[in-house]
Amino acid sequence: MNKTKILVLGAGLVGRPMALDLSRDATFEVAVTDINKEALHQIKQDAIKKIQADLSQENELKALVTDYDLIVNAVPGSLGYRTLRWCIEAGKDVVDIAFYPEDPFDLSDLASEKAVRVICDMGVAPGMSNMLAGYAAAQLDEVEKIDIYVGGLPKVRTKPWEYKAVFSPADVIEEYTRPARLVEHGQIVTRPPLTELELLEFDGIGTLEAFNSDGLRSLMFTLKASQMREKTLRYPGYAEKVKLLADNGFFNQEKMNVGGSMISPLEMTSKLLFDQWKLQPGETDITVMRILVEGKTGGDRMRYTFDLYDEYDPETGVHSMARTTGYTATMAVRMLAAGLFTETGITVPEFLGKDKKIVDFILSGLEKRNIVYQQKVEKL
């Protein structure tokens, strides 16, 4: 039996668990590549081929992907878009979680021309948030409201921040400086980040605060709803502390002379926060998400609610944010390998949500990995 050859681009926090998860399938032959030799050395499984390569070089990447059937793009966001374009030009199917600022639909014509299947933003949020919102929207005649609340948090709260960054602090801070786009009365509007605070209750956690963030991505353009928001979840009081830094110039990118060295406040703040926000050995994280979709069908007003609570896995040593992001992508890989989705071109998760077979396939696979989305449907 010929095995499906899969190449994971990036051996970081999410890339490693994805490669390990995929290598457990007897029908897959898995390789992972990264420029960082130490990151590759951390993958101990002999079944996984480790390749050191500079993925920022077009010729090197295109030569590398030639031998593989399916590519998982897990490079840093700064490299993500061009890496995806190069993979498409090489004629490869791709599951993409690079989360870059560019619009992947700009590659639609190229992907269709090359007859490849590309699924973008296939993580937890964006990703499952989009797919489940798309699933609920497909059950309704008219969508009135979509609210997405999501956060990665330390399980143990430690003052002053009560927060740990699973990813780069600079990437987190960027979320706090970029205007948040939402939909009001069917139109896209912008709001300052860290604003319009809400307090929500979650079983087993208690009260969390939610504030505006720019996380809707493709949903703003692919689903029609009167109101749509994505908000970040943190422990109460966090937004006020971060806003104090933002309002007083700590996130400014313009360099200034400090003791003869040119440095930006953002660089200094990121450096200081890196040690404070970094998950230390033995520290565990949780992922919390709630998706609310309300609308009308057959004369009834309905609400679909999806709740996720996930924790660090002590057996595998995989952090929750890496689990919930990475295993969503690996289930998408299995879905493509099984031929459940055959449409070529650029696809985003909310399109997958229209197909109940695909939704059930991915949810079932996640549940086997102890990532469980609780669903509730109620008449309003």
Wavefront OBJ file of the C-alpha trace (Angstrom):
o trace
v 0.000 0.000 0.000
v 1.358 3.399 -0.972
v 1.571 5.773 1.946
v 0.539 9.432 1.770
v 3.715 11.480 2.151
v 3.224 14.513 4.403
v 5.693 17.313 5.068
v 5.239 19.648 8.057
v 6.905 23.027 7.494
v 8.077 24.212 10.922
v 9.139 22.240 14.006
v 7.960 24.750 16.597
v 5.431 24.580 19.400
v 2.638 23.444 17.057
v 4.662 21.838 14.269
v 6.202 19.158 16.505
v 2.904 17.879 17.976
v 1.363 17.829 14.494
v 4.192 15.717 13.114
v 3.928 13.319 16.069
v 0.162 13.025 15.728
v 0.318 12.352 11.990
v 3.121 9.794 12.410
v 0.748 7.588 14.427
v -1.234 6.845 11.248
v 0.092 3.759 9.467
v -1.056 5.191 6.127
v 1.157 8.305 6.454
v 4.853 8.845 5.903
v 5.764 12.013 7.814
v 8.658 14.442 7.601
v 9.218 17.771 9.321
v 11.549 20.574 8.300
v 12.935 23.635 10.063
v 16.012 25.863 9.887
v 16.550 25.301 13.631
v 18.563 22.109 14.166
v 17.797 22.084 17.902
v 14.042 22.161 17.239
v 14.426 19.122 14.985
v 16.526 17.299 17.603
v 13.638 17.593 20.051
v 11.629 15.229 17.845
v 12.840 11.838 19.081
v 10.623 9.543 16.997
v 12.640 7.658 14.374
v 9.533 7.273 12.189
v 9.589 11.005 11.474
v 12.155 12.224 8.962
v 13.895 15.415 10.111
v 15.151 17.845 7.457
v 17.075 21.041 8.158
v 16.250 23.671 5.536
v 15.883 27.416 5.095
v 12.208 27.808 4.250
v 12.662 31.491 3.435
v 14.458 30.461 0.219
v 12.071 29.781 -2.667
v 14.255 27.318 -4.582
v 15.121 25.360 -1.444
v 11.481 25.057 -0.379
v 10.166 24.121 -3.832
v 12.838 21.431 -4.221
v 11.928 20.077 -0.795
v 8.149 19.809 -1.282
v 8.479 18.001 -4.616
v 8.602 14.556 -2.995
v 5.487 15.034 -0.831
v 1.758 14.664 -1.448
v 0.465 17.092 1.183
v 2.061 20.035 2.985
v 1.241 21.464 6.411
v 2.284 25.125 6.567
v 3.250 25.969 10.162
v 5.964 28.563 9.564
v 5.954 31.940 11.389
v 3.349 34.408 10.128
v 6.026 36.628 8.574
v 6.894 33.795 6.142
v 3.436 32.267 5.867
v 1.913 33.864 2.794
v 4.876 33.503 0.442
v 5.476 29.961 1.697
v 1.883 29.092 0.845
v 2.251 30.658 -2.610
v 5.402 28.660 -3.305
v 3.687 25.411 -2.228
v 0.751 26.150 -4.534
v 3.112 26.967 -7.411
v 4.731 23.577 -6.780
v 1.298 21.962 -7.223
v 0.823 20.732 -3.655
v -2.281 20.376 -1.470
v -1.843 22.425 1.711
v -3.321 22.705 5.196
v -2.261 26.143 6.417
v -1.996 27.479 9.997
v 0.625 30.188 9.433
v -1.877 33.003 10.298
v -0.316 35.792 8.214
v -1.919 39.235 7.693
v -2.262 38.869 3.901
v -5.502 37.725 2.253
v -5.210 34.065 1.159
v -8.029 34.567 -1.355
v -5.550 36.561 -3.437
v -4.113 33.120 -4.279
v -7.485 31.689 -5.386
v -6.814 31.875 -9.109
v -3.377 30.321 -8.706
v -4.718 27.461 -6.561
v -7.520 26.768 -9.049
v -5.095 26.894 -11.972
v -2.807 24.393 -10.225
v -5.844 22.240 -9.246
v -4.741 21.994 -5.601
v -6.798 21.872 -2.421
v -5.778 24.542 0.104
v -7.405 24.944 3.518
v -6.315 28.142 5.276
v -6.588 29.218 8.933
v -7.273 25.649 10.094
v -6.430 26.078 13.783
v -8.586 26.626 16.847
v -9.411 30.335 16.339
v -9.361 31.076 13.508
v -10.236 27.534 12.517
v -12.738 25.625 14.614
v -14.356 28.946 15.515
v -15.009 29.560 11.813
v -16.037 26.000 10.995
v -18.581 25.748 13.808
v -19.921 29.228 13.075
v -20.303 28.159 9.446
v -22.016 24.939 10.501
v -24.556 26.788 12.693
v -25.137 29.415 9.988
v -25.915 26.640 7.486
v -28.740 25.432 9.765
v -30.396 28.874 9.803
v -32.400 30.758 7.202
v -31.092 34.079 8.547
v -28.093 34.738 10.805
v -28.554 37.603 13.224
v -25.513 37.369 15.487
v -22.166 35.567 15.746
v -20.099 36.027 18.893
v -16.754 34.262 19.362
v -14.893 34.376 22.677
v -11.492 32.684 22.896
v -8.406 32.751 25.059
v -5.295 30.799 25.983
v -4.558 31.190 29.693
v -2.278 29.820 32.413
v -4.110 27.345 34.604
v -2.486 28.868 37.692
v -2.986 32.623 38.038
v 0.204 34.488 38.976
v 0.285 38.218 39.734
v 0.634 40.776 38.255
v -0.343 39.638 34.743
v -2.207 36.362 35.366
v -1.231 35.556 31.783
v 1.336 33.488 29.911
v 2.047 33.747 26.191
v 2.251 30.393 24.475
v 3.420 32.246 21.371
v 5.794 35.186 20.913
v 5.001 38.210 23.152
v 5.525 40.464 20.125
v 2.724 38.626 18.280
v 0.478 38.950 21.340
v 1.203 42.666 21.677
v 0.390 43.139 17.972
v -3.107 41.908 18.801
v -3.386 44.712 21.372
v -2.407 47.459 18.908
v -4.315 46.458 15.743
v -7.823 47.944 15.407
v -10.544 45.335 15.835
v -12.879 44.818 12.887
v -16.418 43.708 13.662
v -19.767 43.676 11.903
v -22.615 45.938 13.040
v -25.916 46.209 11.137
v -24.346 44.138 8.374
v -21.419 46.540 7.866
v -17.739 46.140 8.804
v -16.684 48.713 11.410
v -13.542 49.160 13.502
v -13.180 49.550 17.241
v -10.075 50.120 19.366
v -8.591 46.888 20.731
v -8.962 46.121 24.465
v -12.347 47.913 24.558
v -16.028 47.014 25.156
v -15.264 44.729 28.074
v -17.709 41.987 29.032
v -17.641 39.589 31.968
v -18.626 35.981 31.220
v -18.994 32.904 33.412
v -17.424 29.560 32.507
v -17.889 26.268 34.317
v -14.806 25.204 36.223
v -13.067 28.561 35.696
v -15.379 31.263 36.956
v -15.420 34.798 35.585
v -13.355 35.871 32.577
v -13.260 39.227 30.828
v -13.644 39.598 27.073
v -12.437 42.530 24.964
v -12.399 43.466 21.287
v -9.737 41.880 19.099
v -9.260 41.564 15.352
v -9.880 37.833 14.990
v -12.833 37.436 12.624
v -10.574 37.251 9.550
v -12.444 35.632 6.627
v -15.761 35.379 8.522
v -16.413 39.075 7.889
v -16.567 38.405 4.164
v -17.895 34.841 3.898
v -20.867 34.805 6.300
v -23.729 37.262 6.248
v -24.861 38.386 9.713
v -26.244 41.564 11.197
v -23.738 41.437 14.067
v -20.412 39.636 14.340
v -17.663 39.954 16.951
v -14.546 38.134 18.106
v -13.261 38.863 21.591
v -10.208 37.729 23.517
v -10.672 36.096 26.930
v -8.433 36.884 29.890
v -8.673 36.829 33.669
v -10.449 39.982 34.968
v -8.317 43.114 35.220
v -5.863 42.163 32.487
v -7.132 44.540 29.772
v -6.812 47.547 32.085
v -3.132 46.767 32.763
v -2.273 46.286 29.087
v -4.206 49.382 28.055
v -2.164 51.400 30.559
v 1.005 50.329 28.727
v -0.550 50.990 25.295
v -1.846 54.447 26.246
v 1.553 55.498 27.574
v 3.653 54.591 24.557
v 5.139 51.257 25.628
v 4.035 49.610 22.361
v 5.285 52.351 20.004
v 7.450 51.047 17.174
v 9.402 54.243 16.464
v 13.004 53.891 17.616
v 14.473 56.316 20.141
v 17.957 56.988 21.484
v 18.479 55.280 24.838
v 22.027 55.610 26.188
v 23.459 55.773 22.698
v 21.454 52.828 21.368
v 18.461 53.103 19.069
v 15.594 51.011 20.399
v 11.813 51.147 20.110
v 9.559 51.055 23.185
v 7.907 47.968 21.661
v 11.248 46.123 21.520
v 11.989 46.994 25.127
v 8.495 46.052 26.321
v 8.599 42.745 24.445
v 11.991 41.942 25.978
v 10.749 42.679 29.500
v 7.496 40.798 29.065
v 9.074 37.750 27.423
v 10.443 36.403 30.697
v 7.301 37.329 32.625
v 4.897 35.826 30.080
v 6.877 32.733 29.093
v 5.435 29.410 30.230
v 8.092 27.915 32.496
v 8.755 24.164 32.805
v 5.957 22.598 34.797
v 3.491 25.425 34.104
v 0.302 24.396 32.368
v -2.106 26.223 30.081
v -5.792 26.030 29.236
v -7.798 26.994 26.151
v -11.303 28.387 26.529
v -13.684 29.161 23.672
v -17.365 29.912 23.316
v -19.129 30.369 19.978
v -22.671 31.776 19.907
v -24.701 31.883 16.701
v -28.262 33.228 16.723
v -30.773 33.509 13.916
v -34.069 32.432 12.445
v -35.235 29.258 10.771
v -38.760 28.269 9.858
v -40.188 31.155 11.891
v -38.287 30.202 15.065
v -35.405 32.107 16.641
v -32.590 29.712 17.497
v -29.258 29.842 19.294
v -26.350 27.470 18.715
v -23.682 27.411 21.439
v -20.334 25.615 21.267
v -18.080 25.510 24.347
v -14.492 24.291 24.543
v -12.366 23.788 27.633
v -9.000 22.100 27.143
v -5.900 21.644 29.308
v -2.206 20.875 28.882
v -1.705 17.127 28.351
v 0.799 15.774 30.923
v 1.092 12.423 29.098
v 2.375 13.914 25.848
v 3.755 17.175 27.267
v 1.802 19.129 24.638
v 0.404 22.522 25.636
v -3.318 23.096 25.205
v -2.970 25.848 22.599
v -0.721 23.576 20.535
v -3.190 20.667 20.936
v -6.301 22.610 19.990
v -4.561 24.339 17.078
v -2.397 21.517 15.775
v -4.837 18.625 16.038
v -7.482 20.614 14.169
v -4.986 20.894 11.317
v -4.028 17.197 11.455
v -7.693 16.210 11.279
v -7.982 18.408 8.178
v -5.000 16.534 6.731
v -6.782 13.220 7.380
v -9.946 14.615 5.818
v -8.076 15.512 2.615
v -6.235 12.179 2.571
v -9.569 10.352 2.919
v -11.017 12.268 -0.026
v -13.860 13.797 2.014
v -13.144 17.195 0.467
v -12.228 17.382 -3.202
v -12.838 21.018 -4.157
v -9.765 22.750 -5.517
v -8.817 26.351 -4.797
v -8.608 28.300 -1.539
v -10.961 27.117 1.213
v -11.554 28.520 4.689
v -13.017 26.537 7.608
v -16.494 28.085 7.491
v -16.932 26.559 4.019
v -16.158 23.138 5.499
v -18.831 23.817 8.120
v -21.548 23.518 5.478
v -20.840 19.770 5.197
v -22.022 17.863 8.272
v -19.940 14.807 7.327
v -16.772 16.892 7.464
v -17.791 18.589 10.721
v -18.564 15.221 12.333
v -15.293 13.741 11.034
v -13.179 16.526 12.534
v -15.111 16.712 15.821
v -14.872 12.931 16.230
v -11.122 12.966 15.624
v -10.619 15.770 18.113
v -12.733 13.966 20.694
v -10.464 10.913 20.384
v -7.658 13.292 21.362
v -9.700 14.533 24.357
v -10.558 17.861 22.739
v -14.315 18.067 23.196
v -16.677 20.758 21.901
v -19.928 20.846 23.864
v -22.885 21.785 21.641
v -26.229 23.186 22.703
v -29.160 24.153 20.464
v -32.054 26.114 21.958
v -35.163 27.914 20.808
v -35.244 31.562 21.929
l 1 2 3 4 5 6 7 8 9 10 11 12 13 14 15 16 17 18 19 20 21 22 23 24 25 26 27 28 29 30 31 32 33 34 35 36 37 38 39 40 41 42 43 44 45 46 47 48 49 50 51 52 53 54 55 56 57 58 59 60 61 62 63 64 65 66 67 68 69 70 71 72 73 74 75 76 77 78 79 80 81 82 83 84 85 86 87 88 89 90 91 92 93 94 95 96 97 98 99 100 101 102 103 104 105 106 107 108 109 110 111 112 113 114 115 116 117 118 119 120 121 122 123 124 125 126 127 128 129 130 131 132 133 134 135 136 137 138 139 140 141 142 143 144 145 146 147 148 149 150 151 152 153 154 155 156 157 158 159 160 161 162 163 164 165 166 167 168 169 170 171 172 173 174 175 176 177 178 179 180 181 182 183 184 185 186 187 188 189 190 191 192 193 194 195 196 197 198 199 200 201 202 203 204 205 206 207 208 209 210 211 212 213 214 215 216 217 218 219 220 221 222 223 224 225 226 227 228 229 230 231 232 233 234 235 236 237 238 239 240 241 242 243 244 245 246 247 248 249 250 251 252 253 254 255 256 257 258 259 260 261 262 263 264 265 266 267 268 269 270 271 272 273 274 275 276 277 278 279 280 281 282 283 284 285 286 287 288 289 290 291 292 293 294 295 296 297 298 299 300 301 302 303 304 305 306 307 308 309 310 311 312 313 314 315 316 317 318 319 320 321 322 323 324 325 326 327 328 329 330 331 332 333 334 335 336 337 338 339 340 341 342 343 344 345 346 347 348 349 350 351 352 353 354 355 356 357 358 359 360 361 362 363 364 365 366 367 368 369 370 371 372 373 374 375 376 377 378 379 380
